[in-house]
Amino acid sequence: MQDKLNLMIPGPTPVPENVLSSMSRHPIGHRSKDFQKIVQETTSQLKWLHQTTADVLTITGSGTAAMEAGIINTLSKGDKVICGDNGKFGERWVKVARAYGLEVIVVKAEWGQPLDPNKFKTILEDDINKTIKAVIITHSETSTGVINDLKAINNEVKKHSEAIIIADCVTSLGASNIQMDEWGIDVIASGSQKGYMIPPGLSFVAMSEKAWEANQQSNLPKFYLDLKQYLKTVNQNSNPFTPAINLYFALEASLTMMQKEGLNNIFARHARHQKATQEGVKAMGLKLFAEQSFGSPAITAVEPENVDAENIRKAMKSDFDILLAGGQDHLKGKIFRIGHLGFVNDRDIISVISALESTLDKMGKLNAPIGQGLAKTISVLNEE
Ligand SMILES: Cc1ncc(COP(=O)(O)O)c(C=O)c1O
């Protein structure tokens, strides 16, 4: 049905009406006082979201721009780095690092498994001459629905090395409690179309003092993504280039909504929806692709047996106007992924679980009494 589509993919995520309407006006000049006020306000709101006192820089570009900026602003040609790789976005880190001539040690885990902090520990312990300059990981691996233990990996980095840690928090920021300053995370990259609840087009990089020190030595080529320019201009409440002005209107509106809800309430909502989804899926006889204990609060990947996951996805869209994400690469047809990131409420979770049960029933593939999944989801949602 036209205009009824419910995005339950891990990005772009649904956008609240007031955020949408904040964008429906003429752009204002990006050197005007009014725009400066918005940059000032959103910069302070972004610090709150990142739990940091460092400046958070806003780039017009997608999440990958922020990832790339994190690398090219802290590292130099030939630097040795460790990249964690347990999915599509871990792979992307390896590709970006290699594209800039870095020497990459890849720490792998099977897709669907989390990265093992001990593997990082061993490599860092063996690096007696401290040649490793950065440890680079994806926090929430969107392709598999796995959350990597950023805090534990960072602890190993801090214990055994002087390397900086760079984290892709594209689908964990605003869903999971990431304490940038408290934990000592050096670079956090994120993107607007995820927990921020605004359309794609802006991305964000937060850098610690240690990362800015590394920036002094960094000789990788950069121009549009030269963060020194962004730092200089953010201190004047401005931006080095013409930014996506209307997306800044949206950013201010969405961060204001988030502040009203409160960080702990936002994390609790995501954890509750994650559990209600996981339990509902299991209760209808489906298998979780990633074990529940290391599931991402943003996304649940499901591995149905004896049925093409793409057929489930197609039916969910055509019969219920619910868009789920499919499997990527070798997982295409094997898994589907339910996004519960950002502007999601209990109604969305109840709808997706009941629509899934109905879809499987219609296909003759429901392996549990009809209603069992929904009953479980409701009981999780009604838990105190
Ligand atoms: C974990 C993760 N990292 C990076 C990206 C890349 O972001 P973009 O597509 O905005 O460049 C995504 C997008 O889905 C993601 O989920």
The ligand as a Tripos MOL2 file, in Angstrom:
@<TRIPOS>MOLECULE
LIG
   16    16     1     0     0
SMALL
NO_CHARGES

@<TRIPOS>ATOM
      1 C1         28.2950   -1.1560   10.7000 C.3       1 LIG1
      2 C2         28.2620   -0.2600    9.4970 C.ar      1 LIG1
      3 N1         29.3740    0.3770    9.1440 N.ar      1 LIG1
      4 C3         29.4190    1.1920    8.0850 C.ar      1 LIG1
      5 C4         28.3160    1.3780    7.3000 C.ar      1 LIG1
      6 C5         28.4540    2.2210    6.0840 C.3       1 LIG1
      7 O1         27.6740    3.3020    6.1280 O.3       1 LIG1
      8 P1         27.2410    4.0480    4.7630 P.3       1 LIG1
      9 O2         26.4880    3.0770    3.9390 O.co2     1 LIG1
     10 O3         26.4080    5.1290    5.3590 O.co2     1 LIG1
     11 O4         28.4810    4.5370    4.1230 O.co2     1 LIG1
     12 C6         27.1110    0.7390    7.6210 C.ar      1 LIG1
     13 C7         25.9060    0.9230    6.7920 C.2       1 LIG1
     14 O5         25.0090    0.1520    6.7690 O.2       1 LIG1
     15 C8         27.0950   -0.1020    8.7510 C.ar      1 LIG1
     16 O6         25.9720   -0.7410    9.1080 O.3       1 LIG1
@<TRIPOS>BOND
     1     1     2 1
     2     2     3 ar
     3     2    15 ar
     4     3     4 ar
     5     4     5 ar
     6     5     6 1
     7     5    12 ar
     8     6     7 1
     9     7     8 1
    10     8     9 2
    11     8    10 1
    12     8    11 1
    13    12    13 1
    14    12    15 ar
    15    13    14 2
    16    15    16 1
@<TRIPOS>SUBSTRUCTURE
     1 LIG1         1 GROUP 0 **** ****
